[in-house]
Amino acid sequence: MLAKLFPPYVVGVGSRVIGQVISFLAVAVASRYLDLADFGTYAFAWALTVIGTTFVFTGFYQALLRSQNFDRDRSTLFWAKLGVGAIAMLVIFVVGLLQGGLGTVSGLALISLAPLPLVIVPTAWWEAQLVRDAKVRTASVYVVLSEALGLAAAVALLSRGWGIEALVASRYVSTLTGFFITGGMVRALPRFEFRRETLRDARSTTAPLWGTTSVGLLSNYGADLVLGAFLSPAVVGAYRGGARIAMTATDLVVQPLGILSWSRFTRIEKEGLGRDAMKRAWIENMSLAAALLWPIACAVSLLAPMLVVTILDETWLAAASIVAILSVSKSIAFLSGLLEPVMITTSHGGRQLQIRSAGAATLVILLFAVGRYGPEAAAYSHLGASVVVGSLSLIAISRALQLRVMEIVTTFLPAAALTLMTYAAITLSTGQRESLGREVGLGLTITEAAAIWLVLMVVFLRRRVLVLPTP
């Protein structure tokens, strides 16, 4: 009964929805206690920390999923991941020293967050084993519990007069919670061994993924780093505040989709089910994910000013245009959402790196040409890079899976219909929002759009136009 009521994708998306609500609340609470400059200082330090922890969850993580000799490989891959975490910690620590060390706010934030990539290594190792065993529900739910406790810590400390330190402490609370939950679920420790053959086998997975991860992180956080280098922390704060809202819509769909897709594609690869099974998996996963993501991104773009003022504060209104631009950008970049599992499992690992590199080069050129002059210009730079990556990814995936043009079109038709209905619902309710006031009008508009979307989703699911993905 539980399997029917809570299929893995529903649990994954539900967990991400709750997790993103928590992230919203964290930013909203921070906006009441911190100004844009302080938040921008923390955002810059946290961007470097996210880059470090992402490498811990990439490369050797997927190598563990793909391993054909799990008992032989898992301990070696743990120590390899530990080395990645240690390098990330050292880099962040050095940047903190260059920023002035403990004598400056930015240096203190960086040095305080530096250990996190190392501390989170066991959690990543245990989580990979949960995903490998198709325990996607557990891998999704523990993140919610961790983030909820982190938010509680941030609220408690901010209310007691802490500043950036409250946000730093909340990240440690969240990380340690994940450590104990995943460790308690897996109940396994690595052996003291290091096998060269394991690293040799893992190379085909780690090398292309690290390359694509690097350019992906540049896409997500390159603007923060460039703006932080050329402009004030307040500008970084405005950009990151807007990006947080825009990224929410994408993350709550793409992250559980990625976990399930890696599990499904690697299973298809190991069982030798062939290209047709992979094609069917891509069509089903992308069709449903687009039906979730595009209407949400459409709503966020149209309602951006009201969302920013309501969720954050009127002083953060500068972030509204960034929200709208990045929502469109993320919707286009979503076309590359399954690029890595498709390319890796079809033996085209080098192609994904070429595509991500083209996108990164486009972003860097645009950021230094125009993006460095302000947060809105940086958002448009991000949009230009997303067009390049999304287009090239769709072409590469269609060739690898032998997808016909009509198959691609029909994959996204349900999402297009849902997005048009969402656009119509929000546009036709403009007068309603103006007459009822900001909070009531916004809430009613979102409720109406969500109700229309839900009715159509039920129809599509019942008629098997859309299918819930499985591991």
Buried (B, 14 or more C-beta within 10 A) or exposed (E): EEEEEEBBBBBBBBBBBBBBBBBBBBBBBBBEBBBBBBBBBBBBBBBBBBBBBBBBBBBBBBBBBBBEEEEBBBBBBBBBBBEBBBBBBBBBBEBBEEBEBEEEBBBBBBBBBBBBBBBBBBBBBBBBBBBBBBBBBBBBBBBBBBBBBBBBBBBBBBEEEBBBBBBBBBBBBBBBBBBEBBBEBBEEEBEEEEBEEBBEBBEBBBBBBBBBBBBBBBBBBBBBBBBBEBBBBBBBBBBBBBBBBBBBBBBBBBBBBBBBBBBBBBBBBEEEEEEEBBBBBBBBBBBBBBBBBBBBBBBBBBBBBBBBBBBBBEEBBBBBBBBBBBBBBBBBBBBBBBBBBBBBBBEBBEBBBBBBBBBBBBBBBBBEEBBBBBBBBBBBBBBBBBBBBBBBBBEBBBEBBEBEEEBBEEBBEBBBBBBEBBBEBBEEBEEEBEEBEEEEBBBBBBEBBBEBBEEBBEEBBEEEBBBBBBB
